[in-house]
Amino acid sequence: MPKEYQQQIKKLEQQMYKFAQDLEFEKAAAIRDQLHQLREQFVFDN
């Protein structure tokens, strides 16, 4: 996985966990969905 994907995924995961800790589950779920799309995009790009 290219470094740019890894960095973006790590940043989004950190945001998702922060929102979950703050009980902002809707925001955490939105980021989870972004992560899913990003990972799918990587698979289809390769």
N, CA, C, O and CB atoms as a CASP TS submission, in Angstrom:
PFRMAT TS
TARGET T0000
AUTHOR 0000-0000-0000
METHOD Language model
MODEL 1
PARENT N/A
ATOM      1  N   MET     1       0.864  -1.175   0.000  1.00  0.00           N
ATOM      2  CA  MET     1       0.000   0.000   0.000  1.00  0.00           C
ATOM      3  C   MET     1       0.909   1.236   0.000  1.00  0.00           C
ATOM      4  O   MET     1       1.823   1.338   0.818  1.00  0.00           O
ATOM      5  CB  MET     1      -0.982  -0.001   1.244  1.00  0.00           C
ATOM      6  N   PRO     2       0.656   2.165  -0.911  1.00  0.00           N
ATOM      7  CA  PRO     2       1.485   3.375  -0.968  1.00  0.00           C
ATOM      8  C   PRO     2       1.421   4.175   0.329  1.00  0.00           C
ATOM      9  O   PRO     2       0.432   4.140   1.062  1.00  0.00           O
ATOM     10  CB  PRO     2       1.049   4.254  -2.133  1.00  0.00           C
ATOM     11  N   LYS     3       2.497   4.888   0.582  1.00  0.00           N
ATOM     12  CA  LYS     3       2.613   5.640   1.827  1.00  0.00           C
ATOM     13  C   LYS     3       1.496   6.669   1.970  1.00  0.00           C
ATOM     14  O   LYS     3       1.015   6.901   3.079  1.00  0.00           O
ATOM     15  CB  LYS     3       3.966   6.331   1.899  1.00  0.00           C
ATOM     16  N   GLU     4       1.072   7.296   0.860  1.00  0.00           N
ATOM     17  CA  GLU     4       0.016   8.317   0.953  1.00  0.00           C
ATOM     18  C   GLU     4      -1.292   7.697   1.438  1.00  0.00           C
ATOM     19  O   GLU     4      -2.008   8.317   2.223  1.00  0.00           O
ATOM     20  CB  GLU     4      -0.199   9.005  -0.415  1.00  0.00           C
ATOM     21  N   TYR     5      -1.612   6.499   0.990  1.00  0.00           N
ATOM     22  CA  TYR     5      -2.813   5.803   1.473  1.00  0.00           C
ATOM     23  C   TYR     5      -2.674   5.482   2.962  1.00  0.00           C
ATOM     24  O   TYR     5      -3.605   5.685   3.741  1.00  0.00           O
ATOM     25  CB  TYR     5      -3.057   4.501   0.661  1.00  0.00           C
ATOM     26  N   GLN     6      -1.510   4.983   3.343  1.00  0.00           N
ATOM     27  CA  GLN     6      -1.287   4.621   4.741  1.00  0.00           C
ATOM     28  C   GLN     6      -1.439   5.823   5.663  1.00  0.00           C
ATOM     29  O   GLN     6      -2.049   5.724   6.728  1.00  0.00           O
ATOM     30  CB  GLN     6       0.095   4.008   4.913  1.00  0.00           C
ATOM     31  N   GLN     7      -0.881   6.959   5.249  1.00  0.00           N
ATOM     32  CA  GLN     7      -0.971   8.168   6.072  1.00  0.00           C
ATOM     33  C   GLN     7      -2.411   8.639   6.183  1.00  0.00           C
ATOM     34  O   GLN     7      -2.866   9.020   7.261  1.00  0.00           O
ATOM     35  CB  GLN     7      -0.096   9.286   5.490  1.00  0.00           C
ATOM     36  N   GLN     8      -3.128   8.612   5.063  1.00  0.00           N
ATOM     37  CA  GLN     8      -4.519   9.068   5.075  1.00  0.00           C
ATOM     38  C   GLN     8      -5.377   8.143   5.940  1.00  0.00           C
ATOM     39  O   GLN     8      -6.222   8.612   6.701  1.00  0.00           O
ATOM     40  CB  GLN     8      -5.081   9.133   3.637  1.00  0.00           C
ATOM     41  N   ILE     9      -5.164   6.849   5.826  1.00  0.00           N
ATOM     42  CA  ILE     9      -5.920   5.886   6.626  1.00  0.00           C
ATOM     43  C   ILE     9      -5.623   6.078   8.111  1.00  0.00           C
ATOM     44  O   ILE     9      -6.540   6.064   8.932  1.00  0.00           O
ATOM     45  CB  ILE     9      -5.587   4.444   6.196  1.00  0.00           C
ATOM     46  N   LYS    10      -4.355   6.256   8.459  1.00  0.00           N
ATOM     47  CA  LYS    10      -3.988   6.447   9.864  1.00  0.00           C
ATOM     48  C   LYS    10      -4.642   7.706  10.428  1.00  0.00           C
ATOM     49  O   LYS    10      -5.147   7.694  11.551  1.00  0.00           O
ATOM     50  CB  LYS    10      -2.458   6.532  10.015  1.00  0.00           C
ATOM     51  N   LYS    11      -4.636   8.781   9.662  1.00  0.00           N
ATOM     52  CA  LYS    11      -5.244  10.040  10.113  1.00  0.00           C
ATOM     53  C   LYS    11      -6.748   9.864  10.323  1.00  0.00           C
ATOM     54  O   LYS    11      -7.294  10.313  11.331  1.00  0.00           O
ATOM     55  CB  LYS    11      -4.976  11.170   9.089  1.00  0.00           C
ATOM     56  N   LEU    12      -7.410   9.216   9.378  1.00  0.00           N
ATOM     57  CA  LEU    12      -8.850   9.005   9.496  1.00  0.00           C
ATOM     58  C   LEU    12      -9.183   8.092  10.675  1.00  0.00           C
ATOM     59  O   LEU    12     -10.155   8.328  11.392  1.00  0.00           O
ATOM     60  CB  LEU    12      -9.407   8.411   8.199  1.00  0.00           C
ATOM     61  N   GLU    13      -8.377   7.051  10.875  1.00  0.00           N
ATOM     62  CA  GLU    13      -8.618   6.153  12.011  1.00  0.00           C
ATOM     63  C   GLU    13      -8.503   6.901  13.334  1.00  0.00           C
ATOM     64  O   GLU    13      -9.306   6.689  14.242  1.00  0.00           O
ATOM     65  CB  GLU    13      -7.631   4.977  11.985  1.00  0.00           C
ATOM     66  N   GLN    14      -7.508   7.772  13.444  1.00  0.00           N
ATOM     67  CA  GLN    14      -7.349   8.551  14.674  1.00  0.00           C
ATOM     68  C   GLN    14      -8.565   9.441  14.909  1.00  0.00           C
ATOM     69  O   GLN    14      -9.056   9.549  16.033  1.00  0.00           O
ATOM     70  CB  GLN    14      -6.070   9.406  14.611  1.00  0.00           C
ATOM     71  N   GLN    15      -9.050  10.082  13.837  1.00  0.00           N
ATOM     72  CA  GLN    15     -10.235  10.930  13.958  1.00  0.00           C
ATOM     73  C   GLN    15     -11.449  10.104  14.368  1.00  0.00           C
ATOM     74  O   GLN    15     -12.236  10.525  15.215  1.00  0.00           O
ATOM     75  CB  GLN    15     -10.512  11.660  12.636  1.00  0.00           C
ATOM     76  N   MET    16     -11.596   8.926  13.762  1.00  0.00           N
ATOM     77  CA  MET    16     -12.732   8.065  14.054  1.00  0.00           C
ATOM     78  C   MET    16     -12.734   7.660  15.532  1.00  0.00           C
ATOM     79  O   MET    16     -13.771   7.727  16.193  1.00  0.00           O
ATOM     80  CB  MET    16     -12.702   6.816  13.152  1.00  0.00           C
ATOM     81  N   TYR    17     -11.579   7.240  16.049  1.00  0.00           N
ATOM     82  CA  TYR    17     -11.498   6.834  17.449  1.00  0.00           C
ATOM     83  C   TYR    17     -11.759   8.006  18.388  1.00  0.00           C
ATOM     84  O   TYR    17     -12.382   7.833  19.435  1.00  0.00           O
ATOM     85  CB  TYR    17     -10.132   6.226  17.743  1.00  0.00           C
ATOM     86  N   LYS    18     -11.290   9.190  18.023  1.00  0.00           N
ATOM     87  CA  LYS    18     -11.531  10.379  18.846  1.00  0.00           C
ATOM     88  C   LYS    18     -13.025  10.675  18.909  1.00  0.00           C
ATOM     89  O   LYS    18     -13.560  10.935  19.987  1.00  0.00           O
ATOM     90  CB  LYS    18     -10.763  11.601  18.286  1.00  0.00           C
ATOM     91  N   PHE    19     -13.702  10.638  17.762  1.00  0.00           N
ATOM     92  CA  PHE    19     -15.144  10.875  17.753  1.00  0.00           C
ATOM     93  C   PHE    19     -15.871   9.825  18.587  1.00  0.00           C
ATOM     94  O   PHE    19     -16.811  10.152  19.312  1.00  0.00           O
ATOM     95  CB  PHE    19     -15.679  10.872  16.315  1.00  0.00           C
ATOM     96  N   ALA    20     -15.447   8.580  18.491  1.00  0.00           N
ATOM     97  CA  ALA    20     -16.092   7.517  19.265  1.00  0.00           C
ATOM     98  C   ALA    20     -15.892   7.743  20.766  1.00  0.00           C
ATOM     99  O   ALA    20     -16.821   7.556  21.552  1.00  0.00           O
ATOM    100  CB  ALA    20     -15.535   6.136  18.854  1.00  0.00           C
ATOM    101  N   GLN    21     -14.692   8.142  21.159  1.00  0.00           N
ATOM    102  CA  GLN    21     -14.433   8.421  22.575  1.00  0.00           C
ATOM    103  C   GLN    21     -15.293   9.573  23.081  1.00  0.00           C
ATOM    104  O   GLN    21     -15.715   9.588  24.237  1.00  0.00           O
ATOM    105  CB  GLN    21     -12.953   8.743  22.793  1.00  0.00           C
ATOM    106  N   ASP    22     -15.547  10.537  22.196  1.00  0.00           N
ATOM    107  CA  ASP    22     -16.365  11.699  22.558  1.00  0.00           C
ATOM    108  C   ASP    22     -17.862  11.434  22.391  1.00  0.00           C
ATOM    109  O   ASP    22     -18.683  12.344  22.495  1.00  0.00           O
ATOM    110  CB  ASP    22     -15.962  12.899  21.714  1.00  0.00           C
ATOM    111  N   LEU    23     -18.199  10.165  22.128  1.00  0.00           N
ATOM    112  CA  LEU    23     -19.589   9.729  21.949  1.00  0.00           C
ATOM    113  C   LEU    23     -20.267  10.403  20.757  1.00  0.00           C
ATOM    114  O   LEU    23     -21.482  10.601  20.754  1.00  0.00           O
ATOM    115  CB  LEU    23     -20.385  10.012  23.210  1.00  0.00           C
ATOM    116  N   GLU    24     -19.475  10.749  19.750  1.00  0.00           N
ATOM    117  CA  GLU    24     -20.010  11.318  18.511  1.00  0.00           C
ATOM    118  C   GLU    24     -20.021  10.198  17.462  1.00  0.00           C
ATOM    119  O   GLU    24     -19.226  10.182  16.521  1.00  0.00           O
ATOM    120  CB  GLU    24     -19.152  12.567  18.023  1.00  0.00           C
ATOM    121  N   PHE    25     -20.943   9.279  17.665  1.00  0.00           N
ATOM    122  CA  PHE    25     -20.948   8.054  16.876  1.00  0.00           C
ATOM    123  C   PHE    25     -21.316   8.274  15.417  1.00  0.00           C
ATOM    124  O   PHE    25     -20.847   7.531  14.554  1.00  0.00           O
ATOM    125  CB  PHE    25     -21.893   7.074  17.479  1.00  0.00           C
ATOM    126  N   GLU    26     -22.138   9.266  15.116  1.00  0.00           N
ATOM    127  CA  GLU    26     -22.496   9.544  13.732  1.00  0.00           C
ATOM    128  C   GLU    26     -21.261   9.990  12.950  1.00  0.00           C
ATOM    129  O   GLU    26     -21.046   9.563  11.816  1.00  0.00           O
ATOM    130  CB  GLU    26     -23.600  10.620  13.661  1.00  0.00           C
ATOM    131  N   LYS    27     -20.458  10.846  13.565  1.00  0.00           N
ATOM    132  CA  LYS    27     -19.232  11.308  12.910  1.00  0.00           C
ATOM    133  C   LYS    27     -18.240  10.153  12.770  1.00  0.00           C
ATOM    134  O   LYS    27     -17.579  10.023  11.740  1.00  0.00           O
ATOM    135  CB  LYS    27     -18.593  12.473  13.705  1.00  0.00           C
ATOM    136  N   ALA    28     -18.138   9.323  13.794  1.00  0.00           N
ATOM    137  CA  ALA    28     -17.242   8.167  13.734  1.00  0.00           C
ATOM    138  C   ALA    28     -17.675   7.216  12.621  1.00  0.00           C
ATOM    139  O   ALA    28     -16.835   6.673  11.904  1.00  0.00           O
ATOM    140  CB  ALA    28     -17.215   7.429  15.091  1.00  0.00           C
ATOM    141  N   ALA    29     -18.969   7.018  12.479  1.00  0.00           N
ATOM    142  CA  ALA    29     -19.480   6.133  11.429  1.00  0.00           C
ATOM    143  C   ALA    29     -19.209   6.711  10.046  1.00  0.00           C
ATOM    144  O   ALA    29     -18.908   5.962   9.116  1.00  0.00           O
ATOM    145  CB  ALA    29     -20.983   5.895  11.613  1.00  0.00           C
ATOM    146  N   ALA    30     -19.310   8.021   9.895  1.00  0.00           N
ATOM    147  CA  ALA    30     -19.035   8.655   8.602  1.00  0.00           C
ATOM    148  C   ALA    30     -17.574   8.440   8.211  1.00  0.00           C
ATOM    149  O   ALA    30     -17.269   8.182   7.047  1.00  0.00           O
ATOM    150  CB  ALA    30     -19.362  10.170   8.654  1.00  0.00           C
ATOM    151  N   ILE    31     -16.687   8.545   9.175  1.00  0.00           N
ATOM    152  CA  ILE    31     -15.270   8.320   8.889  1.00  0.00           C
ATOM    153  C   ILE    31     -15.022   6.848   8.602  1.00  0.00           C
ATOM    154  O   ILE    31     -14.217   6.518   7.731  1.00  0.00           O
ATOM    155  CB  ILE    31     -14.392   8.793  10.064  1.00  0.00           C
ATOM    156  N   ARG    32     -15.696   5.962   9.314  1.00  0.00           N
ATOM    157  CA  ARG    32     -15.585   4.523   9.037  1.00  0.00           C
ATOM    158  C   ARG    32     -15.953   4.246   7.584  1.00  0.00           C
ATOM    159  O   ARG    32     -15.289   3.462   6.905  1.00  0.00           O
ATOM    160  CB  ARG    32     -16.497   3.702   9.992  1.00  0.00           C
ATOM    161  N   ASP    33     -17.014   4.895   7.113  1.00  0.00           N
ATOM    162  CA  ASP    33     -17.436   4.722   5.728  1.00  0.00           C
ATOM    163  C   ASP    33     -16.389   5.266   4.756  1.00  0.00           C
ATOM    164  O   ASP    33     -16.148   4.671   3.706  1.00  0.00           O
ATOM    165  CB  ASP    33     -18.778   5.413   5.494  1.00  0.00           C
ATOM    166  N   GLN    34     -15.768   6.394   5.104  1.00  0.00           N
ATOM    167  CA  GLN    34     -14.699   6.950   4.269  1.00  0.00           C
ATOM    168  C   GLN    34     -13.525   5.979   4.194  1.00  0.00           C
ATOM    169  O   GLN    34     -12.940   5.779   3.129  1.00  0.00           O
ATOM    170  CB  GLN    34     -14.230   8.316   4.820  1.00  0.00           C
ATOM    171  N   LEU    35     -13.188   5.383   5.325  1.00  0.00           N
ATOM    172  CA  LEU    35     -12.098   4.407   5.355  1.00  0.00           C
ATOM    173  C   LEU    35     -12.415   3.215   4.455  1.00  0.00           C
ATOM    174  O   LEU    35     -11.552   2.731   3.723  1.00  0.00           O
ATOM    175  CB  LEU    35     -11.838   3.931   6.796  1.00  0.00           C
ATOM    176  N   HIS    36     -13.643   2.757   4.518  1.00  0.00           N
ATOM    177  CA  HIS    36     -14.061   1.630   3.683  1.00  0.00           C
ATOM    178  C   HIS    36     -13.914   1.986   2.204  1.00  0.00           C
ATOM    179  O   HIS    36     -13.396   1.189   1.422  1.00  0.00           O
ATOM    180  CB  HIS    36     -15.521   1.229   3.998  1.00  0.00           C
ATOM    181  N   GLN    37     -14.366   3.177   1.823  1.00  0.00           N
ATOM    182  CA  GLN    37     -14.263   3.613   0.426  1.00  0.00           C
ATOM    183  C   GLN    37     -12.804   3.752   0.001  1.00  0.00           C
ATOM    184  O   GLN    37     -12.438   3.367  -1.110  1.00  0.00           O
ATOM    185  CB  GLN    37     -14.999   4.947   0.225  1.00  0.00           C
ATOM    186  N   LEU    38     -11.980   4.297   0.875  1.00  0.00           N
ATOM    187  CA  LEU    38     -10.569   4.472   0.559  1.00  0.00           C
ATOM    188  C   LEU    38      -9.895   3.125   0.337  1.00  0.00           C
ATOM    189  O   LEU    38      -9.109   2.963  -0.596  1.00  0.00           O
ATOM    190  CB  LEU    38      -9.862   5.242   1.675  1.00  0.00           C
ATOM    191  N   ARG    39     -10.203   2.167   1.190  1.00  0.00           N
ATOM    192  CA  ARG    39      -9.610   0.830   1.039  1.00  0.00           C
ATOM    193  C   ARG    39     -10.108   0.150  -0.234  1.00  0.00           C
ATOM    194  O   ARG    39      -9.333  -0.518  -0.920  1.00  0.00           O
ATOM    195  CB  ARG    39      -9.936  -0.045   2.264  1.00  0.00           C
ATOM    196  N   GLU    40     -11.382   0.310  -0.553  1.00  0.00           N
ATOM    197  CA  GLU    40     -11.911  -0.249  -1.804  1.00  0.00           C
ATOM    198  C   GLU    40     -11.242   0.400  -3.003  1.00  0.00           C
ATOM    199  O   GLU    40     -10.903  -0.284  -3.968  1.00  0.00           O
ATOM    200  CB  GLU    40     -13.436  -0.061  -1.883  1.00  0.00           C
ATOM    201  N   GLN    41     -11.050   1.705  -2.954  1.00  0.00           N
ATOM    202  CA  GLN    41     -10.409   2.429  -4.046  1.00  0.00           C
ATOM    203  C   GLN    41      -9.000   1.894  -4.261  1.00  0.00           C
ATOM    204  O   GLN    41      -8.577   1.702  -5.401  1.00  0.00           O
ATOM    205  CB  GLN    41     -10.375   3.945  -3.756  1.00  0.00           C
ATOM    206  N   PHE    42      -8.279   1.655  -3.184  1.00  0.00           N
ATOM    207  CA  PHE    42      -6.929   1.119  -3.299  1.00  0.00           C
ATOM    208  C   PHE    42      -6.950  -0.245  -3.979  1.00  0.00           C
ATOM    209  O   PHE    42      -6.119  -0.519  -4.846  1.00  0.00           O
ATOM    210  CB  PHE    42      -6.271   1.016  -1.916  1.00  0.00           C
ATOM    211  N   VAL    43      -7.881  -1.091  -3.600  1.00  0.00           N
ATOM    212  CA  VAL    43      -7.974  -2.428  -4.187  1.00  0.00           C
ATOM    213  C   VAL    43      -8.254  -2.330  -5.682  1.00  0.00           C
ATOM    214  O   VAL    43      -7.642  -3.046  -6.475  1.00  0.00           O
ATOM    215  CB  VAL    43      -9.073  -3.254  -3.488  1.00  0.00           C
ATOM    216  N   PHE    44      -9.174  -1.450  -6.074  1.00  0.00           N
ATOM    217  CA  PHE    44      -9.539  -1.331  -7.479  1.00  0.00           C
ATOM    218  C   PHE    44      -8.469  -0.617  -8.291  1.00  0.00           C
ATOM    219  O   PHE    44      -8.369  -0.838  -9.498  1.00  0.00           O
ATOM    220  CB  PHE    44     -10.853  -0.601  -7.611  1.00  0.00           C
ATOM    221  N   ASP    45      -7.660   0.241  -7.655  1.00  0.00           N
ATOM    222  CA  ASP    45      -6.580   0.927  -8.360  1.00  0.00           C
ATOM    223  C   ASP    45      -5.427  -0.018  -8.663  1.00  0.00           C
ATOM    224  O   ASP    45      -4.623   0.242  -9.558  1.00  0.00           O
ATOM    225  CB  ASP    45      -6.081   2.111  -7.539  1.00  0.00           C
ATOM    226  N   ASN    46      -5.348  -1.107  -7.923  1.00  0.00           N
ATOM    227  CA  ASN    46      -4.244  -2.051  -8.129  1.00  0.00           C
ATOM    228  C   ASN    46      -4.709  -3.195  -8.911  1.00  0.00           C
ATOM    229  O   ASN    46      -3.931  -4.106  -9.194  1.00  0.00           O
ATOM    230  CB  ASN    46      -3.659  -2.528  -6.832  1.00  0.00           C
TER
END
